[in-house]
Amino acid sequence: MSDVSATSAPRHIPVLLDDVIDVLAPRDGAVYVDATFGAGGYSRALLDAADCTVWGIDRDPDAAAAGNAMAADFGNRLTVLNGRFGEMKSLLADVGVHQVDGIALDIGVSSMQIDDPARGFSFRSDGPLDMRMGQDGLSAADVVNQLAEKELADIIFRYGEERASRKIAHAIVELREQSPITRTGQLASVVRSVVRRSKDGIDPATRTFQALRIYVNDELAELDRGLTAAATLLGDGGRLAVVSFHSLEDRRVKTFFQSLSGAGPRPSRHLPQAATDVIDDSVFRVPERQGRKASAAETARNPRARSARLRWCIRTAADYRDAA
């Protein structure tokens, strides 16, 4: 995710902001969910575009607290809930909301998290090796110091699509035998010692950090849960906009949309349909099969947008029930 500050002066501009607002088509009286609130960039744009109501959701307690401060700018039109977006159906039910008109999902780490060395997400500056979005559970340091070499290699390969995963895992184990790996700088250095910088200039530590972050935060399963929840919450004509930043996420979103629009085969049993009862396979209408990517101008302003893709769909009246 990439967001603006919770104050009135923007700190970060959300990726594909104009496109997300365009496809959600905010209107007066409608109810929207900014399910990955961050610093509220999409929420602010939705509230500025129409006299609507927005429910923000964020698993990071710091983001939720900042969102409640931002809510003062919009009276009772904005409320931010602390929790995972995969649990949005129950979170909203708890406050009496059972159907919405639009949902925005901006998958991955937020700009505030990655830019704060103390959160431990970035290899660009040294900090504690943490990476926990919700600030609870196992940290990245726990993972690299406790898991067996083969399991580490599997994580780095599966979630980072890193071909040198075995070499990296072996180097990590050798280093931790001397002393625990507790800093982002330590981990980045050991990865760079065994992986050469690519011709495109991407840091050798990029894929390993991505893999650990996804594993620590259970991001792919969370995405599956979020997509399923969105399909159950959206009313007829409701819109879902999902911005993803790498192929693992985008493939899941694409497959989910295809499976519920009658445009593709059913996904594997590991994807969200395993927990649903689909009565009609035309649950979604997908107006743009290829999705949208950031323009050259946006990428120049914000390099984080270069890999982003927006996919969106419109909910039909077809029945779709969460069997769980």
N, C-alpha and C positions, 0 to 999 in steps of 0.2 A: 504494500500500500504506500501511497505517497500523498500526504495531506497538507492542509493549511493549518496554521496555528489556531488554537481555540480563542485567541484574542481577535480583535477586529482587524489587526494588521496581518496579512498573510505571511506565513513562514514557508509553507510548502504548498505548491499547487498540485491537486490530485491529478494523476495520470488520466488522460482522455476525459477530462472533466466535461468539456462541451459536448462530447459524443454521448457520455452517460446521461446527461440531462436531456439531450435530444431524444434518445430512445425511450427514456422513462416518461417523457412528455408530461411534466407535472401540471396539475390542474387544481383549481380552487376546490376545497372541500375533500380532497382525496387524502389517503393515509399511505405514507411511505416508510420503508425501513432502510436505514443506513446500517447494514448488518456488520460492517467492519468500520466502525466510526472513526478510529484514529484521532485526528485533530478536527474532524467535522467538516472537511472540505465539501464533500457531496451533500451533506445535510444543509450547510449554509446555502449552497447553490439551489437546492430544491426549495428551501423556505423563501429565498429571494425571488424565485421564479413564479411562485403561486401561493395563494392563501391556503396552504395545506398543513397537515400535521406530519411530523417525522419522529419516529422512534429510532434512536441510535442504540447500537449494541457493541460492546467491546469487552474482550476478556481481560484486558490490561486495566487494573484498578486506577492507575494514574490517568489513563485516557478517559475513563468513565467519570472521574472526578473533574477533570478539565471540561468535559462535555456538560456537566451540570452547571458549571460556571458560565459557559457559553449560552446555555438555555435562557439565561436572564435577558439576553438580547431579543428573544422571540416569545416571551410570555409563556403561555401553556402550549405552544405549538411544537416544542421540542422537549423530549425526555430521553435521557441516556441511561441504559440499563447495563450493569456489569455482568457479563456472562459470555459464553461461547456462541458464535452465530449458528453452530450446528444445533443449538438448543433454542433457537429463536421461537419456535412454535410454543413451547412451554413457558418461556420467559414472557412472551406477549399474552398468553392465556392468563397468566398470573395477574396481569393488569387489565384484563377484560377485552383484549384485542384478539379476534379470531379470524379476521380476514383483512387483507390489505390490497392496495392498488398498485404498488410497485416496490421492488427490492433491489438495492445496489449491493454488490459484493466485490470488494477489492482484495484479492487473495494475496497472502504473504505478509512479510514484515513491514511495519509502517516506517515512514521516514524518521519520526521522532525516536523510535526504538533503535534503528540502525545508526543514527547520527549520535547517539548517546553512548560513549565508550563504556559506561558503567553497566549497560545492559548486555554487553558481550556478544553482540551480533556481527560486528564488523572486524575484518582483518586489516583494515586501514589504520586503526589506532588501537593501542594496547588497552586492555581492560580485563576484568574478570570474565572467565569463560563460562557464560551463563546461558543466554539465548532463550530464556523462558518468557513467552509472551504474557502469560498470566501470572508470572512471578511465583509459581508453585510447581511441585513435582521435581523430577530429576532434571538436573542442569546438564549442559553440554560437557562440563568438566566431569560430572559423574559418569557420563557415557564413555568418554575417551579413556578414563582411568580404570573403569570397572569391567567393561565388556571384553570378551575374548577377541583375539586378533581376527579370526574368521568372521565373527559377527560384525566387527567394525568394518571390515572390508566389504561385506555384503551391504551394509547401510550406505557406505560411501558410493558404492556402485549403483545400488537401486535408486537412491534418492538424489544423488548428484550426477549420475550418468558419467562417472569418472572412470576411465579405462585403467588408470594407474592405481586403482583402489587397493590392491594387494600390497603394492610397494608402500603406499601411504600408511596403511594399517600396521605393517611391519615396523616402519620407522617410528610410529606413535608408540608402539609397545616397547621398542628399544629405549626410547626417551623416558617413558614413564617408569621404567625399571630403575632409572637413576634418581628421578624425583617426580612427584605428581605434576601433571600438566594442568595449570590453573589459570593461565592467562591466554588471551587471544593471540598475543604476539608470539608466544611459545608455539602454539599450534600452527600459526601461519608460517613460521620459520621452518618447522619440520616438514611441512608440505612442500614448501619452496625448495627444500634441500633435495627432494627426490623427483619433482615435476618441473619441467622447463616451462618458461613463459611462452605462450602460444604466439603465433605471428600476428594475431589480431590484438595483442596487448592485454588480454584478459589475465588477471592475476591468477597464478597457479592454485591459490587457496580457495578460489571462488566456489568450485563445485563441492569441495569438502565441507566448507562452511554451510552451503545450501543444504547439503545432505543431513548434517547434524541438526540444523534448525528445523527441518521438516520432521525428522525423527523425534526430537525433543517435544515438539508441539503437536505431534500426530496430525499434521496439516492435511494430508490427503484424505484420511478418514473423516476429518472435520469438514472438508469440502463436500464429500459425499453426503454427510448428514445435513449440511446446509442446503444443498440442492434439493434434497428430498423435502426438507421443511418448507422451502420456498414454494415448491409445487403444491403443497397442501394449503399454504396460507393465501396464495394469490386468488383473487376472485376472477370471474369471467372478464377478460380484457385486461387483466393486470399484467404488468411487465417486469421481467427479470433481466438485470444487466450484470454481467460478470466480467471483471477485468482480471486476467491472469498474466503471469510473468515468465513462465517457462513451460516446456512441452508437457511435463508430467501433469500439471494442472489443466492446461488447455485441452489435452486429449480427453480428460475426464469430463470436462464441461461439454465438449463437442459430442461425445458419446451419449451423455445424459440427454442432451437436447434432441439428438437424432432418435434415440430410443422412444422418446415420448412425443415425437412428431410424425411417427410412421415413416421416417426417412432412412432408417438404418436397422441393422440387426440388434437384437437385445444384447446388452452388455454382459460381462461376466457376472458370476454370482457375487463377486466382491464389491460391485458397485451398488448404488442406492436402491435399485429395484428389488434387491434381495429382501428388503424390509417393507415392501409396499404391495398393494393390491391394485393393479392398473385395470380399470374397467374398459377403457377406450384408449387406443394408442395415439390419439390425436389430442393429447393434453396440452401440447404447445404448438404454436405456429412460429416458425423461424423465418423471418423476412430476409435475413442476410446470411446465407450459408457460410460464407468465408469470414464473417466477423469484420471488425475494423482494427486497424493498426494506427499508431501515432504518426502524424505527419512529420515531414523532415523538419519543419519549423519547430514543432513541439519537442522533437528529439534533440534539436540543437539547444533549446532552452533547458531541457531536463533529460540528461542522458539515461536516467532510470526508465524512461518511456520507450527506449529502443526495442525492448523485447516484449512489450505489453500487447495484448490482444483483447479486444472487447467482443464478447458474444452476447447476444440478447434474444429474447423470445417473448411471445405474447401468450398468455394463458387462455385456453378455450373453456367452454362450459363442461367439457368432458369430466367424468367422475374419476377421481384419483384419491385413494385413501391410504393413509399410513397404517399398515397392518400391525405395527408395534403398539 
